[in-house]
Amino acid sequence: MRDHLALGIREEEVTHPPTDPDLPIRQAVLVAIDFEATGSVPGYDNEPWQIGMVRMREGCVEISDIFESYLQVGERPFNPYAPGNHHALRDTLAAAPTLSSLWGELGRPWLSGPLVAHNAGTERGLLQPVAPLHDFGPWLDTLRLTRLAYPDLASHALQDVIDALGLADRLAELCPGRSAHDALYDAVGSALILEQLLAHPAWKQLTFRQAAARWKR
């Protein structure tokens, strides 16, 4: 494996000063986020049914600082290929809180700064309808970053990257009894990938501006 590392909500509730683009990523408080969703079905929106988040400080995962919840999904079909254990949870999901109703817990405490996700466009797309005018992020996309750092991996899917980087045992230790396509498990997995990337000597002082420039090449 070649290593290329050396290369309907009130908007004021989540407003925040913009992150300095020249701030080293390791100096920022980050939140890794993952949603599990219904998938696309004709006539229905793609809706999240589970959210998981974990905070990172000084480039390290803080497993004691997490948020997770099932999210309400009413009577509607799921895409038959949507991953996760939603089939066994339909009654639980029908009674779960909506993402909007959780905003007091989520907006300022969790979603007012830099966000980390694997294939971040998915999470961005599921968050944006809750606060359409809010500019979430900046985003750090571990899918794009691992494609830059390890272009020779056979797959850059989240679980495949976790396995290839030797992170599976630590992830299992941090998230016992969980597996891929559980939102907290996947959020912690994304955070561990970023933690490993930021530990590389060439990336320790990587800024948000530099990260954005690298994946736009």
DRENFI-990731 format. One record per residue (C-alpha): residue in one letter; residue number from 1; x, y, z. Coordinates in nm, 3 decimals, always signed. Layout:
N
('a' NUM (X Y Z))
...
This chain:
217
('m' 1 (+0.000 +0.000 +0.000))
('r' 2 (+0.167 +0.320 -0.117))
('d' 3 (+0.158 +0.598 +0.144))
('h' 4 (+0.082 +0.938 -0.007))
('l' 5 (+0.042 +1.119 +0.325))
('a' 6 (+0.347 +1.332 +0.255))
('l' 7 (+0.142 +1.493 -0.015))
('g' 8 (-3.768 +2.515 +1.005))
('i' 9 (-3.522 +2.589 +1.288))
('r' 10 (-3.426 +2.940 +1.389))
('e' 11 (-3.094 +2.993 +1.219))
('e' 12 (-2.961 +3.202 +1.508))
('e' 13 (-2.968 +2.890 +1.723))
('v' 14 (-2.669 +2.750 +1.537))
('t' 15 (-2.482 +3.056 +1.417))
('h' 16 (-2.115 +3.060 +1.509))
('p' 17 (-1.795 +3.241 +1.415))
('p' 18 (-1.640 +3.087 +1.104))
('t' 19 (-1.353 +2.849 +1.162))
('d' 20 (-1.018 +3.007 +1.077))
('p' 21 (-0.913 +2.828 +0.757))
('d' 22 (-0.548 +2.857 +0.861))
('l' 23 (-0.606 +2.685 +1.195))
('p' 24 (-0.431 +2.347 +1.220))
('i' 25 (-0.701 +2.082 +1.227))
('r' 26 (-0.552 +1.922 +1.538))
('q' 27 (-0.611 +2.244 +1.732))
('a' 28 (-0.985 +2.248 +1.660))
('v' 29 (-1.263 +2.068 +1.843))
('l' 30 (-1.413 +1.838 +1.581))
('v' 31 (-1.733 +1.635 +1.570))
('a' 32 (-1.745 +1.315 +1.365))
('i' 33 (-2.101 +1.242 +1.254))
('d' 34 (-2.282 +0.959 +1.081))
('f' 35 (-2.643 +0.903 +0.982))
('e' 36 (-2.816 +0.582 +0.887))
('a' 37 (-3.093 +0.658 +0.640))
('t' 38 (-3.391 +0.511 +0.460))
('g' 39 (-3.230 +0.537 +0.119))
('s' 40 (-3.394 +0.672 -0.193))
('v' 41 (-3.745 +0.553 -0.277))
('p' 42 (-3.958 +0.710 -0.553))
('g' 43 (-4.201 +0.959 -0.402))
('y' 44 (-4.020 +0.982 -0.067))
('d' 45 (-3.728 +1.181 +0.070))
('n' 46 (-3.416 +1.008 +0.196))
('e' 47 (-3.468 +1.035 +0.574))
('p' 48 (-3.224 +0.966 +0.858))
('w' 49 (-3.331 +0.705 +1.111))
('q' 50 (-3.022 +0.705 +1.336))
('i' 51 (-2.755 +0.960 +1.427))
('g' 52 (-2.422 +0.904 +1.600))
('m' 53 (-2.155 +1.161 +1.690))
('v' 54 (-1.825 +1.164 +1.876))
('r' 55 (-1.604 +1.458 +1.962))
('m' 56 (-1.233 +1.489 +1.882))
('r' 57 (-0.988 +1.714 +2.065))
('e' 58 (-0.622 +1.768 +1.978))
('g' 59 (-0.665 +1.522 +1.693))
('c' 60 (-0.780 +1.238 +1.922))
('v' 61 (-1.111 +1.059 +1.965))
('e' 62 (-1.287 +1.124 +2.296))
('i' 63 (-1.516 +0.823 +2.330))
('s' 64 (-1.660 +0.961 +2.655))
('d' 65 (-1.808 +1.252 +2.458))
('i' 66 (-2.073 +1.103 +2.232))
('f' 67 (-2.431 +1.156 +2.119))
('e' 68 (-2.657 +0.898 +1.961))
('s' 69 (-3.027 +0.860 +1.897))
('y' 70 (-3.275 +0.681 +1.679))
('l' 71 (-3.477 +0.924 +1.467))
('q' 72 (-3.844 +0.913 +1.384))
('v' 73 (-3.949 +0.756 +1.057))
('g' 74 (-4.320 +0.714 +0.992))
('e' 75 (-4.509 +0.471 +0.774))
('r' 76 (-4.306 +0.467 +0.457))
('p' 77 (-4.095 +0.221 +0.258))
('f' 78 (-3.721 +0.190 +0.297))
('n' 79 (-3.496 +0.128 +0.002))
('p' 80 (-3.455 -0.252 +0.003))
('y' 81 (-3.078 -0.208 -0.015))
('a' 82 (-3.056 +0.042 +0.272))
('p' 83 (-2.808 -0.105 +0.523))
('g' 84 (-2.856 -0.132 +0.896))
('n' 85 (-3.095 -0.299 +1.137))
('h' 86 (-3.396 -0.082 +1.057))
('h' 87 (-3.616 -0.384 +0.973))
('a' 88 (-3.620 -0.485 +1.339))
('l' 89 (-3.666 -0.129 +1.464))
('r' 90 (-3.976 +0.003 +1.289))
('d' 91 (-4.180 +0.037 +1.612))
('t' 92 (-3.886 +0.205 +1.785))
('l' 93 (-3.837 +0.445 +1.495))
('a' 94 (-4.206 +0.535 +1.484))
('a' 95 (-4.181 +0.655 +1.845))
('a' 96 (-3.834 +0.813 +1.822))
('p' 97 (-3.773 +1.190 +1.828))
('t' 98 (-3.741 +1.383 +1.504))
('l' 99 (-3.412 +1.544 +1.415))
('s' 100 (-3.577 +1.886 +1.444))
('s' 101 (-3.702 +1.813 +1.796))
('l' 102 (-3.347 +1.728 +1.906))
('w' 103 (-3.209 +2.059 +1.783))
('g' 104 (-3.177 +2.210 +2.129))
('e' 105 (-2.936 +1.929 +2.218))
('l' 106 (-2.759 +1.925 +1.883))
('g' 107 (-2.741 +2.269 +1.725))
('r' 108 (-2.501 +2.475 +1.927))
('p' 109 (-2.338 +2.200 +2.137))
('w' 110 (-2.260 +1.963 +1.847))
('l' 111 (-2.315 +2.116 +1.505))
('s' 112 (-2.171 +2.466 +1.532))
('g' 113 (-1.814 +2.385 +1.430))
('p' 114 (-1.600 +2.160 +1.209))
('l' 115 (-1.760 +1.827 +1.114))
('v' 116 (-1.604 +1.498 +1.009))
('a' 117 (-1.774 +1.229 +0.801))
('h' 118 (-1.694 +0.955 +0.555))
('n' 119 (-1.849 +1.066 +0.226))
('a' 120 (-1.955 +1.390 +0.390))
('g' 121 (-2.200 +1.488 +0.116))
('t' 122 (-2.445 +1.234 +0.255))
('e' 123 (-2.441 +1.378 +0.606))
('r' 124 (-2.452 +1.733 +0.472))
('g' 125 (-2.755 +1.648 +0.261))
('l' 126 (-2.942 +1.499 +0.557))
('l' 127 (-2.858 +1.789 +0.791))
('q' 128 (-2.931 +2.080 +0.558))
('p' 129 (-3.313 +2.048 +0.548))
('v' 130 (-3.325 +2.099 +0.926))
('a' 131 (-3.158 +2.442 +0.900))
('p' 132 (-3.164 +2.534 +0.530))
('l' 133 (-2.982 +2.867 +0.564))
('h' 134 (-2.710 +2.747 +0.797))
('d' 135 (-2.364 +2.682 +0.658))
('f' 136 (-2.256 +2.367 +0.840))
('g' 137 (-1.891 +2.284 +0.874))
('p' 138 (-1.621 +2.318 +0.752))
('w' 139 (-1.637 +1.952 +0.662))
('l' 140 (-1.350 +1.705 +0.669))
('d' 141 (-1.433 +1.414 +0.441))
('t' 142 (-1.237 +1.104 +0.540))
('l' 143 (-1.336 +0.936 +0.214))
('r' 144 (-1.159 +1.207 +0.012))
('l' 145 (-0.866 +1.225 +0.252))
('t' 146 (-0.802 +0.849 +0.245))
('r' 147 (-0.824 +0.849 -0.134))
('l' 148 (-0.547 +1.109 -0.130))
('a' 149 (-0.339 +0.937 +0.137))
('y' 150 (-0.383 +0.577 +0.021))
('p' 151 (-0.478 +0.576 -0.348))
('d' 152 (-0.383 +0.210 -0.391))
('l' 153 (-0.640 +0.069 -0.150))
('a' 154 (-0.870 -0.176 -0.325))
('s' 155 (-1.169 +0.000 -0.168))
('h' 156 (-1.216 +0.328 +0.016))
('a' 157 (-1.548 +0.226 +0.171))
('l' 158 (-1.550 +0.303 +0.542))
('q' 159 (-1.522 -0.049 +0.681))
('d' 160 (-1.264 -0.146 +0.420))
('v' 161 (-1.045 +0.152 +0.515))
('i' 162 (-1.082 +0.068 +0.884))
('d' 163 (-0.966 -0.287 +0.814))
('a' 164 (-0.682 -0.180 +0.584))
('l' 165 (-0.544 +0.068 +0.839))
('g' 166 (-0.555 -0.185 +1.122))
('l' 167 (-0.820 +0.007 +1.318))
('a' 168 (-1.083 -0.265 +1.352))
('d' 169 (-0.974 -0.394 +1.694))
('r' 170 (-0.963 -0.047 +1.847))
('l' 171 (-1.300 +0.038 +1.698))
('a' 172 (-1.448 -0.280 +1.845))
('e' 173 (-1.301 -0.189 +2.183))
('l' 174 (-1.448 +0.162 +2.171))
('c' 175 (-1.787 +0.045 +2.041))
('p' 176 (-1.843 -0.300 +2.193))
('g' 177 (-2.130 -0.501 +2.051))
('r' 178 (-2.170 -0.274 +1.750))
('s' 179 (-2.087 -0.320 +1.385))
('a' 180 (-2.084 -0.142 +1.052))
('h' 181 (-2.395 +0.060 +0.965))
('d' 182 (-2.460 +0.151 +1.325))
('a' 183 (-2.438 +0.531 +1.329))
('l' 184 (-2.216 +0.564 +1.636))
('y' 185 (-1.987 +0.283 +1.521))
('d' 186 (-1.944 +0.448 +1.181))
('a' 187 (-1.892 +0.795 +1.331))
('v' 188 (-1.620 +0.663 +1.563))
('g' 189 (-1.468 +0.475 +1.269))
('s' 190 (-1.446 +0.797 +1.067))
('a' 191 (-1.291 +0.973 +1.365))
('l' 192 (-1.029 +0.700 +1.408))
('i' 193 (-0.932 +0.729 +1.043))
('l' 194 (-0.884 +1.105 +1.079))
('e' 195 (-0.695 +1.054 +1.405))
('q' 196 (-0.451 +0.823 +1.226))
('l' 197 (-0.410 +1.061 +0.933))
('l' 198 (-0.343 +1.359 +1.161))
('a' 199 (-0.081 +1.162 +1.355))
('h' 200 (+0.137 +1.136 +1.044))
('p' 201 (+0.429 +1.384 +1.071))
('a' 202 (+0.342 +1.545 +0.739))
('w' 203 (-0.018 +1.608 +0.850))
('k' 204 (+0.025 +1.722 +1.210))
('q' 205 (+0.010 +2.090 +1.112))
('l' 206 (-0.241 +2.043 +0.829))
('t' 207 (-0.486 +2.334 +0.821))
('f' 208 (-0.846 +2.339 +0.705))
('r' 209 (-0.741 +2.545 +0.403))
('q' 210 (-0.470 +2.295 +0.308))
('a' 211 (-0.706 +1.999 +0.347))
('a' 212 (-0.965 +2.162 +0.123))
('a' 213 (-0.701 +2.246 -0.138))
('r' 214 (-0.571 +1.888 -0.147))
('w' 215 (-0.903 +1.726 -0.226))
('k' 216 (-0.990 +1.989 -0.487))
('r' 217 (-0.686 +1.901 -0.697))
